[in-house]
Amino acid sequence: MRGPSDMMNLPRFAFLVCFSLILASGAPASLAAVPLKTICRVKGQEDNSLHGLGLVVGLRGTGDGGSFLPTIRSMSVALEMMGTPLGKNGPAELKDAKNVALVLVTATVPPAGARQGDRIDCQVHSVGACKSLAGGTLFLTPLVGPDPRDRRVYALAEGPITIDNPETPTVGRISGGCRLESDFFNPFVKDGRITLVIEPPYADFQVAQDIVELINSHMTVQSGGVPLARAINQVTIEVLVPRQYADDPVLFVSQIMELPLMEVPLGPRVVINERAGSIVMSGDVEVGPVVITHKNMVIQAGGAQFVGLDSSQTQTTKLKTLIDALNALNTPTQDVIQIIKSLEKNGKLRGRLIIE
């Protein structure tokens, strides 16, 4: 028989975290009345990405170095454009350039679009052998739009780089470093119609049908009794713009998006942003009985029985309880995210998982 001293000598990697909360899960999903704009968007009002390849200069010996040929070629072109072409030795003259790095520059134009002269943030990502972008400055870089057939320059990016995460010094940001060179707006009316796109947490056939009935019932006068809306699928709804709004579709869209939809199912869900390391969940997300082995932990959620407990109760654990316990053990956020994804994959997460 093991004594207390023997128990103290058990290997740490066999550490067992046992959650034996036995919680009932019979409460229905909450229902609420919400305006359409909170659960759907107008197609054409999405984020748009601009991108381009550029050079970061002024690095402290942490650049790509002379062996990364794409950087050397880009430097050669830049020098020639500035009136300082390479000499007779060509690219060999740049073999010791360790303070320059080739980078991918990206910027996101917000859903509402942007006007010429507006400034937005841009992100900078090392492409080659660069070890760190800290202390560097982005050389003037043209950015093009998301359509590869459209080579128009929509913006110019430049400026000093800020490193937000010291653990990834090859990724940086320039606050207000991207200046729009032309207006960037997406049309939202096509062939006299607008398209509503239901957001992923609410995408459902019944929700789509409820939205169609809501629009058609509230817009009877404007449409002359003709149904304006029809559901294409559980995500997409087409709405005909009435003739009297042809010259002012913004007014029509504003009226549509403010219509209140009753009894929208706001069921349990978890939203994870892996890049930011954030986990957002509703309080009623539960975990079914499961045992998870992850690195140096064995995690048991639900399923345990104690004397005096009603065995007829549903054996589930609140996800928040599980996460709180993992945080108490200083479990890294990325490990917590992987555990949640494993729960969902194995059908033990009693809620909808959304990865941003």
C-alpha positions in Angstrom: 0.0 0.0 0.0 1.3 3.5 -0.9 1.9 5.9 2.0 1.7 9.7 1.9 5.3 9.9 1.0 4.8 7.6 -2.0 2.0 9.7 -3.2 4.2 12.8 -3.1 6.7 11.1 -5.5 4.2 10.5 -8.3 5.6 11.9 -11.6 4.4 15.3 -12.4 3.5 14.5 -15.9 0.7 12.3 -14.5 -1.0 15.2 -12.9 -4.7 14.7 -12.9 -7.2 17.6 -13.0 -10.6 16.2 -12.2 -13.8 18.2 -12.6 -16.8 16.5 -11.1 -19.4 19.3 -11.3 -22.6 17.6 -12.2 -24.8 20.3 -13.8 -28.2 20.2 -15.4 -28.4 21.4 -19.0 -32.1 21.6 -19.6 -32.3 25.4 -19.9 -33.4 26.5 -23.4 -31.4 28.9 -25.6 -32.2 32.6 -24.8 -34.4 34.5 -27.2 -34.3 38.2 -27.9 -35.5 40.8 -30.4 -32.6 42.3 -32.4 -32.3 44.6 -35.4 -31.3 42.9 -38.6 -28.0 44.8 -38.7 -26.8 42.8 -35.7 -27.2 39.4 -37.3 -26.6 40.1 -41.0 -24.7 42.5 -43.3 -25.2 43.9 -46.8 -23.1 42.1 -49.4 -20.5 44.5 -50.7 -19.9 46.0 -47.3 -17.0 43.7 -46.4 -13.4 44.3 -45.4 -11.0 44.4 -48.4 -7.3 43.6 -48.3 -4.6 45.6 -50.1 -1.1 44.1 -50.5 2.3 44.6 -51.9 5.9 43.7 -51.6 8.3 46.2 -50.1 11.7 46.7 -48.5 12.4 47.5 -44.8 15.6 49.4 -44.3 17.6 50.5 -41.3 17.8 47.1 -39.6 20.6 46.4 -37.1 22.2 43.5 -39.0 19.1 41.4 -38.8 18.0 41.7 -42.4 17.9 39.1 -45.2 21.6 39.3 -46.0 23.2 39.1 -49.4 22.4 35.5 -50.0 18.6 36.0 -50.4 18.3 36.9 -54.1 14.7 38.3 -54.1 15.8 41.0 -51.7 18.9 41.8 -53.8 16.8 42.1 -57.0 14.3 44.3 -55.2 17.1 46.5 -53.9 18.6 46.7 -57.4 15.3 47.9 -58.9 14.8 50.4 -56.1 18.3 51.9 -56.5 17.8 52.2 -60.3 14.4 53.9 -59.9 16.1 56.4 -57.5 18.8 57.2 -60.1 21.6 55.2 -58.4 21.9 52.0 -60.5 24.4 49.3 -59.6 27.9 49.4 -61.0 29.7 46.9 -63.2 29.7 44.3 -60.4 25.9 44.2 -60.3 24.2 42.5 -57.5 27.5 41.4 -56.0 27.8 45.0 -54.7 25.0 44.2 -52.3 26.3 41.0 -50.8 27.0 42.5 -47.4 23.6 44.3 -47.1 22.3 42.9 -43.8 20.2 45.9 -42.9 17.5 45.4 -45.5 14.6 42.9 -45.6 12.0 42.0 -48.2 8.5 42.1 -46.7 4.8 41.5 -47.5 2.8 44.6 -46.7 -1.0 44.3 -46.1 -3.7 46.7 -45.1 -7.4 46.2 -44.5 -9.9 48.8 -45.9 -13.0 48.8 -43.5 -16.4 47.7 -44.7 -17.6 51.3 -45.1 -14.7 51.9 -47.6 -12.2 54.8 -47.6 -11.6 58.1 -49.3 -8.5 59.3 -51.1 -6.1 60.6 -48.6 -7.4 58.5 -45.7 -4.8 56.7 -43.6 -5.2 53.2 -42.2 -2.8 50.9 -40.3 -0.8 48.3 -42.3 1.0 45.1 -41.3 4.4 44.1 -42.3 5.6 40.4 -42.6 9.1 39.2 -43.3 9.4 37.1 -46.5 13.1 36.0 -46.4 15.8 35.2 -43.9 15.2 38.3 -41.7 15.6 37.7 -38.0 13.9 40.8 -36.8 12.2 43.9 -38.2 12.7 45.9 -35.0 14.0 49.4 -35.6 13.3 49.2 -39.3 11.4 51.6 -41.6 9.3 50.5 -44.5 10.4 52.1 -47.8 7.6 53.6 -49.9 5.6 50.6 -51.1 2.7 50.6 -53.6 -0.3 48.4 -52.6 -2.8 46.8 -55.1 -6.3 45.5 -54.5 -7.6 41.9 -53.9 -8.4 41.3 -57.6 -5.2 40.0 -59.3 -6.4 41.3 -62.6 -6.6 44.8 -61.3 -3.0 46.2 -61.0 -4.1 49.7 -60.1 -2.2 51.2 -57.1 -4.8 51.9 -54.4 -2.5 53.0 -51.6 1.1 53.8 -50.7 2.6 52.5 -47.4 5.7 53.7 -45.6 6.9 54.5 -42.1 8.7 53.1 -38.9 7.7 49.7 -37.8 6.3 48.8 -34.4 6.7 45.2 -33.1 3.7 44.3 -31.0 4.8 40.8 -30.1 8.5 40.4 -29.1 8.1 36.6 -29.7 7.5 37.2 -33.4 9.8 40.1 -34.3 9.4 39.3 -38.0 5.9 40.7 -38.0 5.2 44.4 -37.4 2.7 47.2 -37.7 2.8 50.8 -39.0 0.1 52.9 -37.4 -1.5 55.1 -40.1 1.2 53.9 -42.5 -1.1 53.3 -45.5 -2.4 56.3 -47.4 -5.3 55.7 -49.9 -4.4 57.1 -53.4 -8.0 56.6 -54.7 -11.5 56.1 -53.3 -12.2 52.5 -52.4 -15.9 51.6 -52.2 -17.8 48.4 -53.0 -21.2 48.7 -54.8 -24.0 47.2 -52.7 -26.9 47.4 -55.3 -26.7 45.0 -58.3 -29.4 44.6 -60.9 -31.8 46.6 -58.7 -31.3 44.3 -55.7 -29.4 44.1 -52.5 -28.1 40.9 -50.9 -28.2 40.3 -47.1 -25.7 37.8 -45.7 -26.5 36.3 -42.4 -23.5 36.2 -40.0 -22.2 32.7 -39.3 -23.4 32.4 -35.7 -27.0 32.9 -36.9 -26.9 31.2 -40.3 -30.0 28.9 -40.3 -32.8 28.1 -42.7 -35.5 29.1 -40.2 -33.7 32.4 -39.4 -33.5 33.1 -43.2 -37.2 32.4 -43.6 -38.0 34.6 -40.6 -36.0 37.5 -42.1 -37.8 37.1 -45.5 -41.2 37.2 -43.8 -40.2 40.2 -41.7 -39.1 42.3 -44.7 -42.1 41.3 -46.8 -44.6 42.1 -44.0 -43.0 45.5 -43.1 -42.5 46.7 -46.7 -46.0 45.9 -48.1 -46.8 49.5 -48.8 -43.5 50.3 -50.4 -43.7 47.3 -52.6 -47.3 47.6 -53.6 -48.0 44.2 -52.2 -45.2 42.5 -54.2 -42.9 40.4 -52.0 -39.4 42.0 -52.0 -37.3 39.4 -50.2 -36.6 35.8 -51.0 -34.1 33.4 -49.4 -31.5 31.9 -51.7 -30.2 29.6 -48.9 -29.7 29.6 -45.1 -27.1 32.4 -45.5 -28.2 34.6 -48.4 -31.3 36.7 -48.9 -32.1 38.8 -52.0 -34.1 42.0 -51.6 -35.6 44.0 -54.5 -35.1 47.7 -54.1 -38.5 49.4 -54.7 -38.8 51.9 -57.5 -39.3 54.9 -55.2 -35.9 54.1 -53.5 -34.0 53.7 -56.8 -32.3 57.1 -56.4 -31.8 56.7 -52.6 -30.9 53.0 -51.9 -29.1 54.1 -48.7 -32.4 55.1 -47.1 -34.0 51.8 -48.1 -31.1 49.8 -46.7 -31.2 51.8 -43.4 -34.9 51.0 -43.0 -34.3 47.3 -43.7 -31.4 46.9 -41.3 -33.3 48.5 -38.4 -36.3 46.1 -38.6 -36.6 44.1 -35.4 -36.4 40.3 -35.7 -38.1 38.5 -32.8 -37.0 35.2 -31.3 -33.6 35.0 -32.7 -31.9 31.9 -31.2 -28.9 33.1 -29.3 -27.7 29.6 -28.4 -24.4 28.7 -26.6 -21.3 29.5 -28.7 -17.6 30.0 -28.4 -15.7 32.5 -30.6 -11.9 32.0 -30.8 -9.4 34.3 -32.4 -6.2 32.3 -32.6 -4.1 35.2 -33.7 -5.1 37.4 -30.8 -5.4 34.5 -28.4 -8.9 35.5 -27.4 -11.8 33.2 -26.3 -15.3 34.7 -26.1 -18.2 32.5 -25.0 -21.7 32.7 -23.7 -22.1 31.6 -20.1 -24.1 28.5 -20.9 -21.6 26.6 -23.0 -21.2 23.1 -21.5 -18.8 20.2 -21.9 -20.0 16.6 -22.0 -18.3 13.8 -20.0 -14.8 13.4 -21.5 -11.2 12.6 -20.5 -8.5 14.6 -22.4 -4.8 14.0 -22.3 -2.9 17.1 -23.2 0.9 17.4 -22.8 1.5 16.9 -19.0 -2.1 17.0 -17.9 -5.0 14.5 -17.9 -8.3 16.4 -17.8 -11.6 14.8 -16.8 -14.7 16.9 -17.3 -17.9 15.6 -16.0 -18.8 11.9 -15.6 -17.7 11.4 -12.0 -20.2 10.4 -9.4 -20.2 11.0 -5.6 -22.3 9.4 -2.9 -25.5 11.4 -2.4 -25.6 12.9 -5.9 -28.7 12.3 -8.0 -27.5 10.0 -10.8 -30.4 11.1 -13.0 -28.8 14.6 -13.4 -27.0 15.4 -16.7 -23.3 15.0 -16.2 -21.9 18.1 -17.8 -19.5 20.8 -16.9 -19.6 24.5 -17.7 -16.8 25.4 -20.2 -16.1 28.5 -18.2 -15.3 26.2 -15.2 -12.9 24.2 -17.2 -11.1 27.3 -18.6 -10.9 28.9 -15.2 -9.2 25.8 -13.8 -6.8 25.6 -16.7 -5.9 29.3 -16.2 -5.3 28.6 -12.5 -2.7 26.0 -13.7 -1.1 28.7 -15.9 -2.0 26.7 -19.0 -1.0 28.8 -22.1 -3.9 30.3 -24.1 -2.9 28.4 -27.2 -3.1 25.1 -25.3 -6.6 26.1 -24.0 -7.7 26.8 -27.6 -6.4 23.4 -28.8 -8.3 21.7 -26.0 -11.6 23.5 -26.9 -11.1 22.6 -30.6 -10.5 18.9 -29.6 -13.7 19.0 -27.5 -15.7 20.3 -30.5 -14.1 17.8 -32.9 -15.1 14.9 -30.6 -18.7 16.1 -30.1 -18.2 17.0 -26.5 -18.7 20.8 -26.8 -22.3 21.7 -26.2 -22.3 24.8 -28.3 -21.2 26.3 -31.6 -17.5 26.9 -32.1 -16.6 29.8 -34.4 -12.9 30.3 -35.4 -12.1 33.9 -36.6 
